[in-house]
Amino acid sequence: MTQDLTFWQSIIALVVGILLIILLTVRFRVHAFFALFAACLVVGLVIQLPLTQSIQIAKDGFGHIIGSLALLIVLGTTLGMLLEYTHSTTVIANFILAKVGAHRSSLAMNISGYVVGMPIFCDSGFIVLNGLNKELAIRSGTSLLIMASSLATGLYAVHCLMPPHPGMAAATEVVRADFGSVILYGLLVAIPASICGYWWSNYAGAKIKIRKTDSVVQEEDVKKGHRPSLFFAVLPIMVPICLIALPSFTLSHPAETIWERCLFTLGTPEVALMVGIALVFIGNRNWEKGKITSLLHDGVEKAAGILVIIGAGGAFGAILGQTKIGEHFAENMSISDLGVFFPFFVAAILKTAQGSSTVAVITAASIVSPLLVVLGLDSDSGRIICALALGAGSMMVSHANDAYFWVIAKFSGLQMKEMLKVYSVSTFLMGAVSISFIYLLSLIIL
């Protein structure tokens, strides 16, 4: 057991842990799992925990968060990979382009990013749609800088604000917010965020004459093959979202009728994602021999890398819980007036400092969770607002320490200076717009 810690001992432990994570991930390029685990042990030493006790607490925190999210992340990752392989994302993007028109190609790519980004990670979504993005830039005469940033910000908006993306899924679990409500409100807040990214991309990008550089990433030729109809391309995305969100707004608690129980079962995130995977198979019959096995295997492998980071974030949160930081803040500082802005600022500082939105939002959620009562967010609606504020903070600012920044730059052949002026500023504005709308939403639902 830890001795009674003073306020400043708890603050020092928190600062040391965060600085160590930033130092290891940014300066020494250590994998986020080992950085977070090292931070657990160091914080344990600072608060004078025996090493064996620190490890046990970290194991308990790791196991709790993995137990809550493992199935969700594996199924969500697999669904995204299946949609990529079947070209469902390209079908959706082409439909949006046909409706919006080639003369508004950057808007078409921004909308495509928003829709395609719901089930798949932003970096994967950008790579999948990059070929179409370049083709449209040539056909429409639009600067590739504008096109790339418009697509990237559409993908980024939903990635940072919507479960089941790993960071937001973990943050929602840590602050114990309703999953379906966070999805629905996250999608709504992501709309003005995406529009803001599109607007700045066009405004700032138009003032810059780009100098192309050679991309270090070689793109694969897209196989034309069989593609699903628009209906079957959209179905695996929209059905799970609707199934997860509906019970939050339509069911009594507890569910009473047989129909309510069925809807509650289908609305369980893991079940809803399994329905989405099944719909991919129903809409795509022409599978290459052995490809399904390969895709499922790749989905599990990709999810494993994400899960170890999320688990380490849970372990770090458990260690931070031993510092009683929430109680100390409540007793020694007046942060209640900050309300929804406190989780936003914590996530924004971590994101800007170390680059990963996932690590930032998970770490920030662990810091903020004990403070919900003090912040006035310890209610069902308050927890939803807190989760969204954490997501908004994890948007700003994406720059040279963010892997997604380099995916955009290298696949588009853009220079760092151009990216900082257009894309990085976009992410700052998107975060500001998002927290503004979240604050307005808090005035309505709190």
Residue, then its C-alpha position, 0 to 999 in steps of 0.5 A: m500500500t502507498q503512504d498518504l501522498t501530498f498534492w505535490q507528490s501526486i503532481i510530480a508523479l503525473v508529470v514524470g510519467i507523462l514526460l517519460i512517455i513523450l521522451l521515449t516515444v518522440r526522442f528515442r522512437v520507443h514503441a508506445f507499449f514499452a513507453l507506457f509500461a516504463a512510465c507505470l514502473v517509474v510512477g510506481l517508484v515515485i509514489q514509493l510502491p514496491l516493484t512487484q506491487s506496481i507490476q500487479i497493479a499494471k497487470d490488473g489495469f491491462g487486463h481490465i481494459i483488454g477484457s472490455l475492448a479486445l473483441l471490439i477492436v479485433l472485429g472493427t479492424t477486421l471489418g475495415m480490412l474486408l471493406e478495403y479488400t472488396h473495394s467498398t470504400t472506392v465504390i462509396a467515394n466514386f458515388i460521392l464524386a458523381k453526385v458532388g461533381a468533378h469541379r468540386s473534387s476536393l469536397a467530394m474527397n472530404i465527404s468520402g473521407y468522412v464516410v469511409g473513415m467510419p469503419i477504417f483507420c485514417d491512415s488506411g483510408f488515405i492509402v486506399l483512396n489516394g489513387l482516386n485522389k491523385e486522379l481527381a487532382i489531375r482531371s479537375g486541375t485542383s492542387l494535390l495539396i488541397m486534395a490531400s488535405s481535404l481527404a485527410t481531414g475528412l478521415y481524421a474527423v471521424h477517427c478522433l471523435m467516433p468509436p469503435h476507433p481504438g482511442m475513442a473506444a478506450a476513452t469511452e470505456v475509461v470514463r464509462a460513457d454510453f457507447g452508442s451515444v458517443i458514436l452518434y454525437g461523435l458523428l454529428v460533431a465530426i461534421p463541422a470539424s470535417i467542413c472546417g478542415y475542408w475550408w482551410s485546406n482550400y483557403a490556405g492550399a490555394k495560396i501555395k504553389i506546391r513543389k512535388t517530391d518523390s514519394v518514398v512509398q510505392e503504391e500497389d496497382v488497384k485490382k479492378g476485379h469484382r466490386p460490390s453495388l453501392f447498396f452492399a458497399v454502404l450496408p456493412i458500415m451503416v447497419p452496425i452504426c445504427l444497431i449500436a446507436l439505436p438502443s441508447f435512445t429507444l430502449s427502456h432500462p432494463a429492456e422489457t419486451i422480447w423486441e427490446r431484448c433483441l434490439f439490445t442484443l443486436g446493439t451490443p457493439e461486438v454483435a453489431l460489428m459481426v453483423g457488419i462482417a456478415l454483410v460484407f460476405i453477403g454482398n461479395r460472393n467472388w472471393e479468391k481461394g484462401k483470401i478470406t483466411s488471409l484477411l481474417h489472419d491479417g485483421v487479428e494481427k493488426a488488432a494485436g498491435i493496437l491492443v497492446i498499446i490500449g492495454a498499456g494505457g489501461a495499466f498506466g491509468a491504474i498506476l495513476g489511480q494510486t496517486k489519488i490525483g483526482e482527490h488532490f485536485a478536488e481539494n487543492m485546485s479550483i478546476s470545476d469552472l473549466g468543466v468540459f475544457f479540462p479534458f480537452f486541454v489535457a488531450a490536446i497537450l499530450k497529442t501535440a507533444q507525442g504525436s499519437s491520437t490514440v496514446a493521447v486520448i487513452t492517457a488523458a482519459s486516465i488522468v481525467s476519469p477521477l476528476l469527473v465529479v469535480l468537473g461536473l461531468d459525473s452523470d450519464s450525459g456528462r460522461i458522453i461530453c467528457a469522452l467527446a472533449l477528449g476526442a476533440g483534444s486528440m485532434m490538435v495538433s497533428h505535425a511531424n511527430d504524427a505517423y499519419f502526417w507522414v502517410i499523407a506527405k509521402f503518399s502525396g509527394l508533399q513537402m513538410k513545410e506545405m503540410l505544416k501550413v495547410y494540414s497541421v493548421s487544419t487540425f488545430l482549427m478542427g479541434a477548436v471547432s469541435i470543442s466549441f460544438i461540444y460545449l454548445l452540446s453540453l449546454i443542451i444535454l447536461 
